[in-house]
Amino acid sequence: MKLLSQVEGLSIPATVVTANLDKNTLLKITGDATVDKATANSIVIGKLAVPVKTANSTGTVETSCKDLSEMKTTEVLVAGDSWKAGVPDATTGESTAAKWVDGTDSPVRRCGVVWKGAASGGTAQVLTF
């Protein structure tokens, strides 16, 4: 890949599954705060900013997302799921995250992607577009 232009995005630490990937390798989410080289038809979360020499070590991913937040969930969310706004929490009134379903939900409702999953009523880490 030849980089032609760049706007710096949100950089976050992640476990990188494969060692010795080149800087700027496109990445997909494979687990909680875990990434690997994107393959055909992958949802690309960003590119490798700080590579690792050892498999399953901590590197840095530069994403196109605006922020990384913790949110309560209204259902089970798994790392890599797309998310949408859920029903506000009954006790606190805070925003919650629910699973966005391709083919069912409108694309305009898609808010981001789950970075670290959680059970229903738990607290997930989500990236927001």
Buried (B, 14 or more C-beta within 10 A) or exposed (E): EEEEEEEEBBEBEBBBBBEEBEBBBBBBBBBBBBBBBBEEEBEEBBBBBBBBEEEEEEBBBBBEBEEBBEBBBBBBBBBBBBBBBBEEBEEEEEBBBBBBEEEEBEEEEBBBBBBBBBEEEBBBBBBBE
